[in-house]
Amino acid sequence: MSIEKTLQARSESKCELCGATENLAVYEVPPKSNGSADECVLLCATCRGQIEEPEKVEVDHWRCLNESMWSQIPAVQVLAWWMLKRLSAEGWAQDLLNMLYLDEATQAWAQAMGEGQSKGETIRHLDSNGALLATGDTVTLIKDLDVKGANFTAKRGTIVRGIAPVADNPEQIEARVNGQRIVILTKFVKKAG
């Protein structure tokens, strides 16, 4: 049985978010979808369009989540949580979000979509060349750095392993140099290839 037929049987040929019966298509729920029916939902063109283009959201359309958020299908729960997060400025949406319970795995999936994260959770740390830095990366210093309070200079060309981006500042990373834990500005490092 094809995924579309599986989803039609599961949803009784209705949009799994709003219940519409026309213009239905399979939607793979990001970011981890492997194309299986468990990670897909059947959506109408209206729901799909508003999920993919947030600037076109019609707030009242999403009052349908009052019912669909109680689905037992994790992929439907993820999309319901995601849209309620997006609409959380609306009192009714925040109320529904407060009532919605997701098990640990489903919650992690929903949060991995990135909706509703605070600025601190979406900060990107970039090296001097614009390469994305992540926890555990190795970098090279591109400038001699006087380390205040430690009485040494971290020399240009020093390889620094196991960096940790500073959560609330995209211009800073922490790392160990000469046995000391120091803060380094990202503009003075280059990610090791």
NUFI-400689 format. One line per field, with one value per residue (C-alpha): residue in one letter; x, y, z. Coordinates in Angstrom, 2 decimals, always signed. Layout:
<recs>
rest: A_...
c1: X_...
c2: Y_...
c3: Z_...
</recs>
This chain:
<recs>
rest: M_S_I_E_K_T_L_Q_A_R_S_E_S_K_C_E_L_C_G_A_T_E_N_L_A_V_Y_E_V_P_P_K_S_N_G_S_A_D_E_C_V_L_L_C_A_T_C_R_G_Q_I_E_E_P_E_K_V_E_V_D_H_W_R_C_L_N_E_S_M_W_S_Q_I_P_A_V_Q_V_L_A_W_W_M_L_K_R_L_S_A_E_G_W_A_Q_D_L_L_N_M_L_Y_L_D_E_A_T_Q_A_W_A_Q_A_M_G_E_G_Q_S_K_G_E_T_I_R_H_L_D_S_N_G_A_L_L_A_T_G_D_T_V_T_L_I_K_D_L_D_V_K_G_A_N_F_T_A_K_R_G_T_I_V_R_G_I_A_P_V_A_D_N_P_E_Q_I_E_A_R_V_N_G_Q_R_I_V_I_L_T_K_F_V_K_K_A_G
c1: +0.00_+1.39_+2.04_-0.77_-3.26_-2.05_-2.57_-5.99_-7.07_-5.64_-7.32_-10.52_-9.46_-9.47_-6.78_-5.25_-5.13_-8.34_-10.54_-10.88_-11.60_-10.26_-6.77_-5.12_-1.45_+1.24_+3.38_+6.67_+7.12_+10.63_+13.37_+13.80_+11.27_+12.34_+9.23_+7.45_+3.76_+4.69_+6.59_+4.07_+0.59_-2.19_-2.76_-5.04_-3.53_-4.55_-2.76_+0.28_+0.57_+0.36_+2.87_+5.37_+4.77_+4.36_+3.60_+0.35_-1.02_-4.74_-5.00_-8.66_-8.05_-5.87_-8.60_-9.03_-6.03_-8.40_-9.42_-6.48_-3.90_-5.42_-4.49_-2.60_-0.34_+3.04_+3.51_+0.13_+1.03_+4.33_+2.61_-0.06_+2.60_+4.59_+1.65_+0.50_+4.05_+3.97_+0.60_+1.39_+0.84_-2.86_-4.41_-6.40_-3.31_-1.23_-4.03_-4.07_-0.28_-0.38_-2.79_-0.88_+1.20_+3.88_+5.98_+9.73_+10.58_+7.71_+8.64_+12.25_+11.02_+8.77_+11.54_+13.98_+11.78_+12.99_+9.63_+9.26_+12.88_+14.20_+16.96_+19.48_+18.63_+19.13_+22.44_+24.99_+28.72_+30.80_+34.58_+36.60_+35.70_+31.99_+32.17_+29.67_+31.27_+29.82_+30.63_+33.70_+35.14_+38.84_+39.97_+43.25_+44.06_+44.68_+46.16_+48.32_+45.93_+46.95_+45.05_+44.00_+44.49_+46.49_+49.77_+50.40_+49.89_+48.06_+50.15_+48.85_+48.66_+47.80_+45.38_+42.50_+40.45_+37.03_+35.58_+32.25_+30.18_+28.95_+25.16_+24.11_+26.89_+27.52_+30.94_+32.45_+33.62_+35.21_+38.20_+41.27_+44.59_+47.79_+45.67_+43.49_+39.80_+39.47_+36.95_+38.02_+36.34_+35.16_+36.67_+40.15_+39.72_+39.53_+37.76_+40.17_+39.43
c2: +0.00_+3.45_+6.07_+8.22_+5.33_+4.51_+8.14_+8.30_+5.21_+6.60_+10.00_+8.85_+10.98_+14.22_+16.79_+15.60_+19.15_+20.89_+18.07_+19.44_+16.81_+18.49_+19.09_+16.59_+15.64_+13.89_+16.25_+14.98_+16.48_+17.95_+17.78_+14.03_+12.61_+9.40_+9.36_+6.70_+7.06_+7.53_+10.71_+12.10_+13.59_+14.14_+17.90_+20.12_+22.83_+25.56_+24.00_+23.05_+26.53_+28.28_+25.92_+26.52_+30.28_+31.76_+35.24_+33.89_+32.47_+33.06_+32.86_+31.80_+28.85_+27.27_+27.11_+23.61_+22.60_+22.56_+19.10_+17.82_+18.44_+15.45_+13.06_+9.94_+10.29_+11.82_+13.57_+15.32_+16.24_+17.74_+19.94_+21.00_+21.97_+23.74_+25.86_+26.63_+27.82_+30.01_+31.46_+31.67_+35.45_+34.61_+33.88_+30.86_+29.32_+29.76_+28.16_+25.13_+24.92_+24.87_+21.89_+19.94_+17.05_+15.43_+12.46_+13.06_+11.82_+13.73_+16.91_+16.61_+16.15_+19.21_+21.36_+20.21_+21.99_+25.25_+26.99_+29.15_+29.07_+32.13_+34.17_+32.53_+29.10_+30.13_+32.04_+31.04_+31.22_+31.93_+31.96_+34.68_+33.12_+32.69_+28.92_+27.67_+26.69_+23.98_+22.41_+20.19_+21.79_+22.46_+25.97_+27.77_+31.21_+33.75_+36.42_+36.61_+37.08_+38.55_+36.55_+38.91_+37.60_+34.57_+36.35_+34.63_+35.26_+32.70_+32.67_+32.88_+29.38_+27.73_+24.83_+24.86_+21.66_+21.07_+24.57_+25.47_+28.30_+30.82_+30.38_+34.04_+35.65_+34.73_+36.44_+34.30_+30.73_+29.09_+26.78_+25.55_+27.14_+26.42_+24.63_+27.70_+27.96_+31.23_+33.13_+33.79_+36.08_+34.15_+36.77_+35.62_+31.92_+29.83_+26.46_+23.59_+21.75
c3: +0.00_-0.93_+1.76_+0.38_+0.59_+4.12_+5.18_+3.50_+5.43_+8.70_+8.27_+6.55_+3.54_+5.56_+6.30_+9.56_+10.92_+9.78_+8.47_+4.90_+2.24_-0.95_-2.38_-0.03_-0.35_+1.66_+3.78_+5.23_+8.70_+8.98_+9.98_+10.32_+7.88_+6.19_+4.03_+6.08_+6.93_+10.61_+9.74_+7.25_+7.46_+4.95_+4.59_+2.55_+0.35_+2.84_+5.84_+3.78_+2.26_+5.63_+7.24_+4.43_+4.18_+7.70_+6.35_+4.85_+8.12_+8.68_+12.47_+12.62_+10.27_+12.96_+15.58_+14.12_+16.25_+19.23_+17.99_+15.93_+18.68_+20.53_+17.70_+18.73_+15.65_+16.64_+13.27_+13.71_+17.29_+16.10_+13.49_+15.99_+18.55_+15.86_+14.66_+18.21_+18.99_+15.90_+16.98_+20.71_+20.73_+20.36_+23.77_+22.58_+20.93_+24.08_+26.12_+23.79_+23.87_+27.67_+27.54_+24.87_+26.17_+24.02_+25.09_+25.24_+21.74_+20.12_+22.02_+20.83_+17.24_+17.52_+18.98_+16.29_+13.75_+15.31_+15.75_+18.81_+19.86_+21.55_+19.98_+22.29_+20.93_+17.32_+17.66_+15.05_+15.82_+12.70_+12.35_+10.57_+7.20_+7.95_+8.64_+11.24_+14.56_+16.79_+20.14_+19.92_+16.76_+16.34_+15.41_+14.69_+16.10_+13.33_+15.62_+18.75_+21.69_+25.07_+27.67_+30.45_+33.96_+32.84_+31.94_+28.61_+24.93_+22.83_+19.66_+16.12_+14.60_+17.91_+17.37_+19.84_+20.20_+21.75_+21.60_+23.22_+21.70_+24.32_+24.33_+24.50_+22.43_+18.78_+18.88_+21.65_+22.14_+25.15_+24.94_+26.80_+25.81_+27.79_+30.38_+30.98_+30.08_+28.15_+26.04_+22.45_+19.94_+16.87_+14.54_+15.69_+14.81_+11.68_+11.70_+11.09_+7.84
</recs>
